[in-house]
């Protein structure tokens, strides 16, 4: 069984428990400014960095021993991040939903709840903890469920990033008109990474009129310039190269 299947099987069991143990009160009044901040940067031809807060991954293990989500968020904000991505999956990535809540008490920066969303309940929960945007991972859910997640997020006033890796997933993602399209350079079944996946899919599907994020494998300003030169993409989700840096604030500034 590959790691993606293990994660999804675990999530199915955990969500059943969460549904029984949690009563959430959803405040639908506040509209997300996640997407609008990126749009504003695009209008001014500025790079947007969605900086990721992640303690561990199934392929790399623990990424940083001195993990403190508030301190990391502080460095990201001071370094010029446009938005944050916070891993909330607890078993395989050692995340926690409370990280979002804790960060929101300190900073007003928009936050993507990055998890394996397989039930609309998780969207209400993410909203409750303060998330502005959720991730819809097309390699993990069927199209009818992806559409249900998308509709639920819209109803809650949240933005969405629909994540794709190949042609089939991209073809469906284009039907979710309000969603940001995230092109993952990492194959989640094999965990191999190639930043040219962003360029190839962007050109094949002519994505000039969509907001597109290049995800995974961005290690330097050279990688950003390579993608910018070949496409109109100006938004990047970056995690490991920032988290592992000795000076996170300076590292994110170097990308910008």
N, C-alpha and C positions, 0 to 999 in steps of 0.2 A: 504493500500500500504506500503510495507516495505521500509526501508531507502535506500537500494540499488536501487530500482526502482525509487524513488524520485530523487536520484542523477543523474541517467542516463537520465531521462526525462528532468531534468534541463540542463544537458550538451548538449543534442540534440538541444535545443532552443538557448543556448548560442553560440554554434559553428556556427550556421547560421549567427548570428550577427557578430561574429569575422571574418568570411570569407568575409563579405561585407566591413568591416571597416579596414582590415589590408592588406597591401601589403608587403610581406616578401621577403628578398633577402637571399637565402640560400647559405652558404659557405660549400661545400661538401668536401673540400680538407683535413680538419683536421680529422684524424682518432682518435677515442676514445681510451683511455687507461684505461677505467673502468675495463673491464674484465681482461686485462693483469696484472693489479696490484694485483688482487685477485689470479690469477694463480701464480704469483711470490711468494706470501705469502704461497700458498699451497705447492710449491716446497720446501720451507724452513720450512714447518710444523708450520707455524705461524697462529694465529687467525686473521681473518679479521672482522672488525666491519664497517658496513655501518650505520652510525649514522644519525638519522632522525631529520630534522628540521620541527616541526609541532606545530602550535599554538593551534589548537582545533581538536576535533573529534565529530561525531554525538552522540557517546555513552557516552563520558566523559565530553563534553563541553570544556571550556577554560582550557588548560593544564598549562599555565603559564601566569601570569599577566604582568610580565616584559619581554615581548617577543621582542627580537632584533635579527634578523637572522644573522647579521654580528658578533655580540658578541658570539652567540651560535656556529657559525661556527669556530670562533677563538678558543674556548675551545675544540671543537671536534678535530681540527687539532693539537693543542698542546697536547691533551690527547692521540693521536696516532690513530685516525680513518683512515681507509684505503680509504673510499669513503664517500660521503654524500648522503642522500636522502632528497629531498626538496619537501614538499607538495605544489603544485601549484593550487589545486582546491580552488576556492574563496568563495563559499557560505557555504558549509558544513564543510570545514576544515580551512577556513579563510586564505588560502594560496594566493600566488601571483607569477606569472612568473618572475617578476622583482627581487625576492629574489635570483634566480639563477644568474642573471646578476650582481647583487650587490656583491655576494660572489665571483664570478669569477674575479672581478676586484682586489680582495685582495689575493685570494688563488688559487693555481693551482690544487687543489684536484679534482678528478673526481666526477661528480654529476649525480645522478639519478633524473630525473623529475618524481615525483610520482603524478599521476593524473588518471582520468578515460578516457583513450584513446579510442575513438570510431570513429575516423576519421583520415585518414593520414595527413590531414592539421595540426593537433595538433603536429605531429612529426616534420614537417618543422618548426613550431613555437618554439618547445622546443629546436631544434638545433639553431635557431636564438638567443635565449636567453642564450645559452651557455651550454645546457645539453649534457652529454656524453652518457646517457643511458635512455631508457624509459621503463615503466612498461606496460605489456600486461596482463590484468586481465581477465582470462578465465571465471570467473563467471559473467562477465558483457558483453561479446561479443561472437558472434557465431564464429565457427571455420574458416569460409572463411574470415571473417573480421580480425580475429587474424593473419591469414597468410598474409593478405595484410599489416597489421601494421608491422609485422615482416620483410617482404620484403622491405618496405619503409625505415625502420630504417637501414637495411643493406645497402641499396643504399646510405643513407646519412652518412655512416661511423659511425653509432651509435651502441652501444651494446643494448641488450634487456634482461630484466628479465621477463620471462613468469610465472605468479603467479597462483598456483593451490591450491586446498584445498581437493580434493577427487580423487578417482580412475579414474573417467571418464575424468576429466580435465588433470590428469597426463598422461593418455594414448595418448592424443593428443599432449601435451607439448613435449613429447619425439620426435615428428616428426620435431620440430623446432631445428635442430641440433646445430646451432650456439648460441642459447639462453642459458643464465643462467636460471636454474629452481629455482623459489622461492616457498617454501612450506609455505603457510600461516597457522599458528596455530589458527587463528581466523576465525570463520564462519561469513562471512559478511552479512548473512541474519539474524542471531540470535545474533551475536556479542559475542558468548561464545568462550572461548579460552582454548586450551589444547596443551602444547608443545610436547606431545607424538604423535600428528598428524604428525610431522616431521619424527619421528623415524619409525612409522608404514608405512608411504608411502615410505620412503627410503628403508626399508627392502623388502617391497612387490614388488617394481619395480627394485631392484638391481641397484642403481644409482651410483655405484663406478666410472664409467667413465664419469660422468657429473659433472659440477660445480653446487652445490646446496647451496641455502641460506635458513636458517631457519628464518622465519619472525613472529613477534608478540609474546608477552607473555614472553620475555626474561627479567627477573627481577634481576638476580644475576649471579655471577660466577658459582654458583651451577647448575643453569639451563644450562649454556654453557657446563660444564663438563659432565652433564647428557647426553646431545646430542652427545658430542664428544666421550663418552665411548661406546655408542650404534651404532654410525655411523662414516663415514669418513668426515662428515661435519665439516668445520672449518670457515664458513662464516655466519655471523649473522646480520640481519637488526634489529636495536634496536631504539625505539623512546621514548615512554612514560616514561620508567624508567630513561632515561637520562634527558629528558626535565624537569621532576618533581624534579630532584635531587637538593639539595642545593649547591653542588659543582660538576658541570658537568665534569670538567676536571679530577677530582679524581675518579668520578664514572666510566668513560670510561676506565681509567687506571686499575681500579679494575677488569673489565671484561677481560682485556688483561693479 
